Amino acid sequence: MAGIGFELRRLLRQDSYFSLLRAYGYAGLISSGPWVLSILAVMALGILSAAASPANTPHVTAFLVSVTWLVAGSLLLTSLVQLLFTRFVADRLFEKRDATILPNVMGLLTLVMLVAASVGSALLWWTFGQTPWLYQLEMLVSFVVLCMIWCVTVFVAGIKAYRQVLLAFAVGYGATFVGGMLLNDYGLEGLLGGFVIGQSLLLFMLLAMVIRHYPSDRLWAFELHRAGQCQRSLIAIGLFYQAGIWADKLVFWFNPATSEPIIGPLRASPIYDLPIFLAYLSIVPGMAVFIMRMETDFAERCHAYYDAIRGGDTLGHIETLRGEMVASVRHGIYDIFKVQGITVAGLLLSGPLLFTWLGFSHWYLPLFNIDIVAVGIQVLLMAILNVLFYLDRLKPALWLCLLFLLSNLVFTLLSQLLGPVFYGYGYALSLLFTSLVGLAVLDHEFEHLTYQTFMLQPSKG
């Protein structure tokens, strides 16, 4: 993300209200633009497809549920390597060994493609036996392509070609929408065929950007497994965090009392799914602040602190820089509270009008209200984890992610036992609990940071 931080700092140096608005808008687009485009494109495709042909409504439901499960499954599978590969790329860039990136991208994608194809084929064989063969083929191709997209996307935002990244997602999901509408008459297979076309186009555009920005005289390599390259804690952190994000959804999907079968083994929760996915759109302002603060103030002070240590600066100056770093984190968290709090308050007030305009039942409003609070807290948890990553404190980050996963499972199951009035509170309470623990962990880490950093320095004797 260093490239993003550089661009944001350049905008802020212009010292005007317009440049400040541009910087926040830019941060919002980079952090949430591709994800918002994907949600809006898929939802628009489903709504317009059902409107164009009411008889296709069951197919639209099956399509939306299939895409949701594809995204969940692909994110969970690739969570094992996403953070690991991101760290690998960051280390190679720090070493000025840019030429090693492209061959290792290809090596990772080869591995991911083989594993995803094997896992997907096995699941289709054992659980999707009664579904049409074309649907199964499209599901397999979509699963493999999505897994590869997540692996490329984890570092492609660091390329200083932000407009091209957003354009790639716009073209990819635009093709998904257009392809799905053109193939609408073919029912579920037609809609999913449009999704395959759009995602494949997106993958090739992202790969083209990687090839152009990281040229190499080698085409293939795989160096993640070498000694010193593989930090297994990053594997666990990625898995626990993604599993924590999806834990409450999976609990509702697998509980027959809160879900219904849609196609094959895939289930959906009519009461839970719509509010939570709509609520995720409210995360954009908080994500913009998160990127702004983490990639400008905090990043600069963090780099200055470690540069001072490596340069043999005085202890007094190092402690001053540590204090500035702590202050930047506090200001960042305060700004996230402030901006996301205003967003939540606005949505709580406008929720009934919004649901009326969208044509959704007001029965969803109580769950939507608690969900927008939950996703706001999620931005805070992401900020805490990001600070721990900057400080290279992987063990506390690992325990926080595990705590998030376990608390989400326990609180969500408890909310189901208590009844529909408490739905959504499991996810919100797990995020609140984990974030509060995370803030205490940050206080402890900053208090002992200088001592631990010096103790970790290699001996020169």
GIUR-V303995 format. One record per backbone hydrogen bond with DSSP energy under -1.0 kcal/mol. NH is the residue of the N-H (numbers start at 1). CO is the residue of the C=O. E is the energy in kcal/mol with one decimal. If there is no record, write none. Layout:
[[NH CO E] [NH CO E]]
This chain:
[[5 1 -2.1] [6 2 -2.3] [7 3 -1.9] [8 4 -2.5] [9 5 -2.4] [10 6 -1.8] [11 7 -1.9] [12 8 -2.3] [13 9 -1.7] [14 11 -1.2] [15 12 -1.6] [20 16 -2.0] [21 17 -2.4] [22 18 -2.5] [23 19 -2.4] [24 20 -2.3] [25 21 -2.8] [26 22 -2.8] [27 23 -2.6] [28 24 -2.4] [29 25 -2.2] [30 26 -2.6] [31 27 -2.5] [32 28 -2.3] [33 29 -1.6] [36 32 -3.2] [37 33 -2.7] [38 34 -1.9] [39 35 -2.0] [40 36 -2.8] [41 37 -2.5] [42 38 -2.2] [43 39 -2.6] [44 40 -2.7] [45 41 -2.3] [46 42 -2.1] [47 43 -2.7] [48 44 -2.8] [49 45 -2.0] [50 46 -2.0] [51 47 -2.1] [52 48 -2.4] [53 49 -1.6] [56 53 -2.8] [57 54 -1.6] [60 56 -2.4] [61 57 -2.3] [62 58 -2.3] [63 59 -2.3] [64 60 -2.7] [65 61 -2.4] [66 62 -2.3] [67 63 -2.5] [68 64 -2.1] [69 65 -2.3] [70 66 -2.3] [71 67 -2.6] [72 68 -2.5] [73 69 -2.9] [74 70 -2.5] [75 71 -2.3] [76 72 -2.2] [77 73 -2.3] [78 74 -2.4] [79 75 -1.1] [80 77 -1.2] [81 78 -1.7] [82 78 -2.0] [85 81 -2.8] [86 82 -2.3] [87 83 -2.4] [88 84 -1.9] [89 85 -2.7] [90 86 -2.4] [91 87 -2.4] [92 88 -2.1] [93 89 -2.4] [94 90 -2.1] [95 91 -1.7] [96 93 -1.2] [97 92 -3.0] [100 97 -1.6] [101 98 -1.7] [104 100 -1.2] [105 101 -2.4] [106 102 -2.3] [107 103 -2.1] [108 104 -2.7] [109 105 -2.8] [110 106 -2.0] [111 107 -2.0] [112 108 -3.0] [113 109 -2.7] [114 110 -2.1] [115 111 -2.6] [116 112 -3.1] [117 113 -2.3] [118 114 -2.0] [119 115 -3.0] [120 116 -2.9] [121 117 -2.3] [122 118 -2.2] [123 119 -2.3] [124 120 -2.5] [125 121 -2.4] [126 122 -2.1] [127 123 -2.3] [128 124 -1.6] [131 128 -1.6] [136 132 -2.0] [137 133 -2.3] [138 134 -2.4] [139 135 -2.3] [140 136 -2.2] [141 137 -2.5] [142 138 -2.5] [143 139 -2.4] [144 140 -2.3] [145 141 -2.6] [146 142 -2.7] [147 143 -2.1] [148 144 -1.9] [149 145 -2.3] [150 146 -2.4] [151 147 -1.4] [152 148 -1.7] [153 149 -2.9] [154 150 -1.3] [155 152 -1.1] [156 152 -1.3] [158 155 -1.5] [159 156 -1.5] [161 159 -2.1] [165 161 -1.8] [166 162 -2.4] [167 163 -2.5] [168 164 -2.4] [169 165 -1.9] [170 166 -2.6] [171 167 -2.9] [172 168 -2.7] [173 169 -2.6] [174 170 -1.9] [175 171 -2.6] [176 172 -1.6] [177 173 -2.1] [178 174 -2.8] [179 175 -2.8] [180 176 -2.2] [181 177 -2.2] [182 178 -2.5] [183 179 -2.0] [184 181 -1.0] [186 183 -1.8] [187 184 -1.8] [191 187 -2.2] [192 188 -2.6] [193 189 -1.9] [194 190 -1.9] [195 191 -1.5] [196 192 -2.2] [197 193 -2.2] [198 194 -2.4] [199 195 -2.5] [200 196 -2.2] [201 197 -2.1] [202 198 -2.2] [203 199 -2.4] [204 200 -2.2] [205 201 -2.1] [206 202 -2.3] [207 203 -2.5] [208 204 -2.1] [209 205 -1.6] [210 206 -1.9] [211 207 -2.6] [212 208 -2.1] [213 209 -2.3] [214 210 -2.3] [221 103 -2.1] [226 223 -1.2] [229 226 -2.1] [230 226 -1.1] [234 231 -1.6] [236 232 -1.7] [237 233 -2.7] [238 234 -2.3] [239 235 -2.1] [240 236 -3.0] [241 237 -2.5] [242 238 -2.1] [243 239 -2.7] [244 240 -2.2] [245 241 -2.1] [246 242 -1.9] [247 243 -1.2] [250 246 -2.6] [251 247 -2.3] [252 248 -2.0] [253 249 -2.4] [254 250 -2.5] [255 251 -1.0] [258 255 -1.6] [260 268 -2.3] [262 266 -2.8] [263 266 -1.1] [266 263 -2.1] [268 260 -1.9] [273 269 -2.7] [276 272 -1.4] [277 273 -2.1] [278 274 -2.1] [279 275 -2.3] [280 276 -1.2] [281 278 -1.3] [282 279 -1.8] [283 280 -1.4] [284 281 -1.0] [287 283 -2.4] [288 284 -2.1] [289 285 -2.0] [290 286 -2.5] [291 287 -2.6] [292 288 -2.4] [293 289 -3.0] [294 290 -2.5] [295 291 -2.4] [298 293 -2.1] [300 296 -2.3] [301 297 -2.1] [302 298 -2.8] [303 299 -2.4] [304 300 -2.3] [305 301 -2.1] [306 302 -2.2] [307 303 -2.4] [308 304 -2.0] [309 305 -1.7] [310 306 -2.6] [311 307 -2.1] [312 309 -1.2] [313 308 -2.8] [318 314 -2.2] [319 315 -2.6] [320 316 -1.8] [321 317 -2.3] [322 318 -2.1] [323 319 -2.2] [324 320 -2.0] [325 321 -2.0] [326 322 -2.4] [327 323 -2.3] [328 324 -2.1] [329 325 -1.7] [330 326 -2.3] [331 327 -2.5] [332 328 -2.1] [333 329 -2.6] [334 330 -2.3] [335 331 -2.4] [336 332 -2.2] [337 333 -2.5] [338 334 -2.6] [339 335 -2.9] [340 336 -2.4] [341 337 -1.9] [342 338 -2.0] [343 339 -2.0] [344 340 -2.7] [345 341 -2.6] [346 342 -2.5] [347 343 -2.2] [348 344 -2.5] [349 345 -1.8] [350 346 -2.2] [351 347 -1.4] [354 350 -2.7] [355 351 -2.7] [356 352 -2.1] [357 353 -2.3] [358 354 -2.1] [360 355 -2.3] [364 361 -1.5] [365 362 -1.2] [368 364 -2.5] [369 365 -2.7] [370 366 -1.7] [371 367 -1.9] [372 368 -2.2] [373 369 -1.2] [374 370 -2.0] [375 371 -2.6] [376 372 -1.2] [377 373 -1.8] [378 374 -1.7] [379 375 -1.1] [381 377 -2.0] [382 378 -2.4] [383 379 -2.1] [384 380 -2.2] [385 381 -2.5] [386 382 -2.3] [387 383 -2.1] [388 384 -2.0] [389 385 -2.1] [390 386 -2.2] [391 387 -2.1] [392 389 -1.2] [393 388 -2.9] [394 392 -1.1] [397 393 -1.2] [398 394 -2.5] [399 395 -2.2] [400 396 -2.1] [401 397 -2.2] [402 398 -2.2] [403 399 -2.4] [404 400 -2.4] [405 401 -2.2] [406 402 -2.6] [407 403 -2.7] [408 404 -2.1] [409 405 -2.0] [410 406 -2.6] [411 407 -2.8] [412 408 -2.0] [413 409 -2.2] [414 410 -2.2] [415 411 -2.2] [416 412 -1.8] [417 413 -1.7] [418 414 -1.8] [419 415 -1.2] [422 419 -2.0] [423 420 -1.4] [425 422 -1.7] [428 424 -1.9] [429 425 -2.9] [430 426 -2.0] [431 427 -1.9] [432 428 -2.4] [433 429 -2.9] [434 430 -2.4] [435 431 -2.4] [436 432 -2.4] [437 433 -2.2] [438 434 -2.6] [439 435 -2.3] [440 436 -1.8] [441 437 -2.3] [442 438 -2.4] [443 439 -2.1] [444 440 -2.0] [445 441 -2.7] [446 442 -2.7] [447 443 -1.9] [448 444 -1.5] [452 448 -2.4] [453 449 -2.7] [454 450 -2.2] [455 451 -2.2] [456 452 -1.4]]
